[in-house]
C-alpha cells in the first residue's frame, strides 16, 4: 500500500460521503463518484433520525460512535442536528428489562437515557395513548438531521482536504491493474489503489463488476407529512413502535411547527424493488393504514391530516446489519459499505470510520468489534423481507 493511497468511493450518499470524509481526514486521496447527484438515492429520502435507543449492546456501541461523530460535525462544521429526543416504545415486560440494561450501558458511556413506565409516557408526549404499552426508553439528546445537508457539508469538507467529488459520473466498467484498479466512467477513466462500494441499492451491481456477489435486498418504505391546524405546545420527539421486530413499525416525529413526519418501518411487499424503476409515491393503502395507527397511538392531535407522501428504499441484508469490509479476503482493496437498511443515516458515521480502518489499517481499529460486520460467506447470503 502506498503511504497516501488513492481511494475511489462509489456512491455519494451518507455511507459514501462519511467514508470519503474519514479517509480524507486520515490523509488518503479520495475521489467520490456518483451516477447522479450527492444524496440523490435513499439518503435524500430518509427521515434522518440519529439515536442510541436500542437493546443489543453491539448496536448501541455502534450508534454511540456515530452520535459522537455527528456532535463533532455539529460543533465544528455547523451541521444542523435537531435534539428533539428519541422515544422507543415497549409492549412487554421483557422489553422493559432490555430497555433498563440499554439505559445502563448508555449512562456508563456518558449518554443520557431513561426508562419510562406506561403511565409516565404523557410526560414526554401529552397526546400519547399508552394502550397496550408497558413503557418506553427515551434519549433526550437524540434527534434528527437533514441527510442531504450532511452529505453536502461532508462533500465540501472532502474538497477542502484536497480530494474530489464527481457528480453525474457513472461507473461503466472495471479493470484490474498491477497496483489497483482502472475504473471506466461516463467521464473518462480513473486509476486508484482502493475502491469502496457504497452504492446503496445499486451496490450489488457494482459488486458484479468486480466479479463479486453481494446480497442486498432493496425494500420500499413510505413516509408521510402530517399537518396540524395549530402548533403543539411541546416538541414531538421521535417515537418508534418497534423492538427487535415486535410492534407495528409506526414511527413519527416533529418536522416543523405545524408538521410531523410519519413512516412505516415494516414492509408488506414480498418483492425486491428495482432502484431504477419503483413507485416513489406513497400508496393509498399505506396512507389508510398509517392514519389508523396514528389515530390509535396519538388521538386528538389538533386537526391532524395527511400531507405529501413519498417512498424510498432500505437496502437490507439477511441479518439486518450492514456489510462493511471486503467480500473476498483475496481482494482486500475492494471494501463494501452497504446494506444499513432503515438505519443508514445513524450508522453512516461509524461505517465511514470503519471503512477508513479497513483501507488504511487492514482491519477495524477504532472499534475492533466492527470486524463482525464484514460480508463473510456466513453473512453475505440472500436476504428475506422482515421487520427492520
LODO-636889 format. One line per field, with one value per residue (C-alpha): residue in three letters; x negated, y negated, z; residue number from 1. Coordinates in steps of 0.05 Angstrom, whole numbers. Layout:
residues N
aa = [ALA,...]
c1 = [X,...]
c2 = [Y,...]
c3 = [Z,...]
i = [NUM,...]
end
This chain:
residues 388
aa = [UNK,UNK,UNK,UNK,UNK,UNK,UNK,UNK,UNK,UNK,UNK,UNK,UNK,UNK,UNK,UNK,UNK,UNK,UNK,UNK,UNK,UNK,UNK,UNK,UNK,UNK,UNK,UNK,UNK,UNK,UNK,UNK,UNK,UNK,UNK,UNK,UNK,UNK,UNK,UNK,UNK,UNK,UNK,UNK,UNK,UNK,UNK,UNK,UNK,UNK,UNK,UNK,UNK,UNK,UNK,UNK,UNK,UNK,UNK,UNK,UNK,UNK,UNK,UNK,UNK,UNK,UNK,UNK,UNK,UNK,UNK,UNK,UNK,UNK,UNK,UNK,UNK,UNK,UNK,UNK,UNK,UNK,UNK,UNK,UNK,UNK,UNK,UNK,UNK,UNK,UNK,UNK,UNK,UNK,UNK,UNK,UNK,UNK,UNK,UNK,UNK,UNK,UNK,UNK,UNK,UNK,UNK,UNK,UNK,UNK,UNK,UNK,UNK,UNK,UNK,UNK,UNK,UNK,UNK,UNK,UNK,UNK,UNK,UNK,UNK,UNK,UNK,UNK,UNK,UNK,UNK,UNK,UNK,UNK,UNK,UNK,UNK,UNK,UNK,UNK,UNK,UNK,UNK,UNK,UNK,UNK,UNK,UNK,UNK,UNK,UNK,UNK,UNK,UNK,UNK,UNK,UNK,UNK,UNK,UNK,UNK,UNK,UNK,UNK,UNK,UNK,UNK,UNK,UNK,UNK,UNK,UNK,UNK,UNK,UNK,UNK,UNK,UNK,UNK,UNK,UNK,UNK,UNK,UNK,UNK,UNK,UNK,UNK,UNK,UNK,UNK,UNK,UNK,UNK,UNK,UNK,UNK,UNK,UNK,UNK,UNK,UNK,UNK,UNK,UNK,UNK,UNK,UNK,UNK,UNK,UNK,UNK,UNK,UNK,UNK,UNK,UNK,UNK,UNK,UNK,UNK,UNK,UNK,UNK,UNK,UNK,UNK,UNK,UNK,UNK,UNK,UNK,UNK,UNK,UNK,UNK,UNK,UNK,UNK,UNK,UNK,UNK,UNK,UNK,UNK,UNK,UNK,UNK,UNK,UNK,UNK,UNK,UNK,UNK,UNK,UNK,UNK,UNK,UNK,UNK,UNK,UNK,UNK,UNK,UNK,UNK,UNK,UNK,UNK,UNK,UNK,UNK,UNK,UNK,UNK,UNK,UNK,UNK,UNK,UNK,UNK,UNK,UNK,UNK,UNK,UNK,UNK,UNK,UNK,UNK,UNK,UNK,UNK,UNK,UNK,UNK,UNK,UNK,UNK,UNK,UNK,UNK,UNK,UNK,UNK,UNK,UNK,UNK,UNK,UNK,UNK,UNK,UNK,UNK,UNK,UNK,UNK,UNK,UNK,UNK,UNK,UNK,UNK,UNK,UNK,UNK,UNK,UNK,UNK,UNK,UNK,UNK,UNK,UNK,UNK,UNK,UNK,UNK,UNK,UNK,UNK,UNK,UNK,UNK,UNK,UNK,UNK,UNK,UNK,UNK,UNK,UNK,UNK,UNK,UNK,UNK,UNK,UNK,UNK,UNK,UNK,UNK,UNK,UNK,UNK,UNK,UNK,UNK,UNK,UNK,UNK,UNK,UNK,UNK,UNK,UNK,UNK,UNK,UNK,UNK,UNK,UNK,UNK,UNK,UNK,UNK,UNK,UNK]
c1 = [0,-24,-34,24,69,118,187,248,314,373,435,446,499,488,446,403,392,378,327,295,291,259,208,191,182,131,91,118,131,205,247,322,364,439,483,529,521,500,552,598,614,641,604,644,710,693,727,657,663,600,604,579,643,634,627,567,501,464,517,516,440,442,491,453,393,438,471,404,383,447,437,367,395,449,397,341,376,444,485,557,576,646,643,716,705,720,774,777,840,843,902,877,842,785,774,774,718,678,690,665,600,595,602,548,500,512,503,437,414,436,502,568,624,683,737,809,868,932,966,907,906,952,897,860,918,982,1024,997,1044,1009,1058,1022,956,911,870,810,738,722,657,666,604,622,655,655,615,623,584,577,546,498,476,467,428,382,371,347,300,273,256,223,179,154,199,254,328,354,429,464,405,430,386,385,332,273,204,150,81,15,26,101,158,177,249,282,334,380,330,265,222,197,139,137,108,173,247,304,371,421,473,533,588,541,484,497,490,424,400,415,366,312,334,365,434,466,533,571,647,678,742,791,814,861,865,918,923,977,1005,1034,1083,1040,971,965,947,887,838,857,797,782,829,816,862,814,768,729,783,841,891,929,868,903,856,866,831,831,812,834,884,947,919,899,865,891,861,877,817,845,854,911,887,855,814,748,751,713,676,682,756,800,861,834,902,939,995,1067,1070,1009,1039,1102,1061,1016,1076,1107,1043,1033,1105,1095,1028,1036,1111,1137,1079,1105,1133,1084,1089,1045,999,948,921,861,824,751,710,680,620,623,581,601,586,605,535,493,438,374,308,280,325,265,204,161,183,176,173,248,285,361,402,475,539,552,627,670,612,565,564,549,498,463,412,386,389,345,294,294,283,224,195,203,167,112,102,126,178,223,182,226,279,248,316,337,300,364,396,351,391,366,397,438,469,469,529,596,639,713,764,773,781,721]
c2 = [0,-70,-119,-161,-114,-138,-112,-116,-116,-95,-129,-199,-182,-183,-119,-142,-213,-191,-141,-193,-244,-194,-173,-244,-263,-207,-231,-188,-218,-206,-210,-203,-185,-181,-168,-223,-279,-279,-245,-232,-160,-131,-182,-240,-205,-187,-218,-228,-202,-193,-158,-104,-74,-1,62,100,77,81,40,-11,-16,-28,-85,-117,-123,-153,-203,-227,-239,-276,-321,-337,-358,-398,-436,-443,-444,-474,-412,-421,-369,-377,-350,-331,-265,-193,-150,-76,-41,25,73,127,133,168,108,62,104,97,22,18,51,6,-56,-29,-17,-87,-121,-85,-114,-185,-185,-207,-155,-138,-85,-109,-69,-69,-119,-167,-170,-230,-270,-264,-262,-291,-265,-194,-136,-83,-28,39,9,25,-38,-63,-86,-159,-192,-268,-285,-244,-276,-284,-317,-332,-277,-320,-375,-326,-297,-366,-390,-330,-338,-408,-384,-328,-381,-425,-366,-361,-306,-306,-293,-278,-281,-252,-206,-135,-73,-34,19,44,69,93,63,82,37,30,14,-25,-48,-66,-121,-163,-220,-182,-132,-136,-95,-80,-36,-20,-20,-30,-4,-50,-49,-34,4,7,39,110,86,52,116,155,111,137,208,209,227,180,197,133,131,63,55,0,-41,-100,-165,-220,-290,-301,-372,-403,-461,-493,-482,-433,-464,-417,-387,-317,-271,-215,-158,-87,-27,29,70,127,137,133,76,40,7,-61,-119,-194,-258,-333,-366,-438,-478,-451,-388,-318,-264,-193,-130,-56,-17,50,73,113,125,193,170,132,65,42,-21,-48,-36,-36,-75,-136,-157,-134,-86,-98,-33,-55,-123,-90,-43,-99,-143,-87,-73,-147,-155,-97,-120,-196,-211,-282,-315,-385,-379,-325,-309,-274,-314,-297,-226,-193,-126,-107,-43,-7,34,93,154,223,206,132,109,72,104,66,95,138,191,231,235,247,179,134,70,72,52,57,7,23,53,10,13,-37,-57,-81,-154,-139,-85,-122,-159,-96,-58,-113,-106,-30,-35,-81,-30,26,-15,-46,6,71,82,42,10,-46,7,76,109,79,135,176,130,157,191,262,322,335,265,249,293,276,231,243,189,178,122,77]
c3 = [0,-16,41,15,-25,-78,-60,-104,-66,-109,-83,-55,-4,71,73,16,40,112,85,40,96,145,92,72,145,151,91,35,-33,-47,-110,-99,-160,-166,-226,-201,-151,-78,-34,-93,-73,-9,34,7,23,95,156,184,255,297,364,411,438,420,462,432,464,398,362,419,415,340,349,405,359,306,353,378,306,290,351,326,259,294,335,284,217,234,217,237,289,319,390,398,434,415,449,434,459,496,495,543,610,575,530,591,621,557,559,631,610,549,593,639,581,555,622,633,567,584,546,577,574,618,621,629,653,612,659,651,575,572,606,540,492,522,464,473,487,529,510,501,524,583,575,535,534,520,499,506,466,405,345,270,216,142,105,43,85,118,51,21,81,80,5,18,73,28,-25,28,46,-25,-51,-104,-111,-181,-192,-254,-266,-278,-268,-334,-323,-281,-299,-251,-257,-226,-166,-162,-210,-271,-269,-334,-323,-365,-359,-370,-332,-261,-234,-160,-105,-68,-83,-33,-57,-23,-79,-35,-72,-132,-92,-118,-190,-172,-138,-201,-240,-193,-201,-132,-106,-56,-26,-13,-19,-35,6,-10,50,54,93,100,126,179,180,244,250,304,333,390,458,461,412,390,398,351,372,348,360,342,386,354,302,351,345,290,259,264,277,276,297,296,230,239,279,246,214,235,193,200,170,163,187,164,93,64,-8,-18,-78,-80,-116,-177,-155,-225,-231,-169,-145,-109,-83,-21,-38,-15,24,64,78,107,150,175,191,232,271,286,309,357,385,386,386,386,352,333,263,241,166,116,72,19,16,-14,-17,-12,-9,50,25,75,89,115,187,183,198,146,105,120,96,39,9,-16,31,-30,-57,4,-37,-52,10,14,55,42,70,130,118,155,200,146,169,241,225,169,212,246,180,149,205,197,122,134,182,131,77,119,174,142,196,244,299,327,343,334,345,278,244,253,201,146,90,104,69,132,130,56,39,5,48,62,78,153,203,206]
i = [1,2,3,4,5,6,7,8,9,10,11,12,13,14,15,16,17,18,19,20,21,22,23,24,25,26,27,28,29,30,31,32,33,34,35,36,37,38,39,40,41,42,43,44,45,46,47,48,49,50,51,52,53,54,55,56,57,58,59,60,61,62,63,64,65,66,67,68,69,70,71,72,73,74,75,76,77,78,79,80,81,82,83,84,85,86,87,88,89,90,91,92,93,94,95,96,97,98,99,100,101,102,103,104,105,106,107,108,109,110,111,112,113,114,115,116,117,118,119,120,121,122,123,124,125,126,127,128,129,130,131,132,133,134,135,136,137,138,139,140,141,142,143,144,145,146,147,148,149,150,151,152,153,154,155,156,157,158,159,160,161,162,163,164,165,166,167,168,169,170,171,172,173,174,175,176,177,178,179,180,181,182,183,184,185,186,187,188,189,190,191,192,193,194,195,196,197,198,199,200,201,202,203,204,205,206,207,208,209,210,211,212,213,214,215,216,217,218,219,220,221,222,223,224,225,226,227,228,229,230,231,232,233,234,235,236,237,238,239,240,241,242,243,244,245,246,247,248,249,250,251,252,253,254,255,256,257,258,259,260,261,262,263,264,265,266,267,268,269,270,271,272,273,274,275,276,277,278,279,280,281,282,283,284,285,286,287,288,289,290,291,292,293,294,295,296,297,298,299,300,301,302,303,304,305,306,307,308,309,310,311,312,313,314,315,316,317,318,319,320,321,322,323,324,325,326,327,328,329,330,331,332,333,334,335,336,337,338,339,340,341,342,343,344,345,346,347,348,349,350,351,352,353,354,355,356,357,358,359,360,361,362,363,364,365,366,367,368,369,370,371,372,373,374,375,376,377,378,379,380,381,382,383,384,385,386,387,388]
end
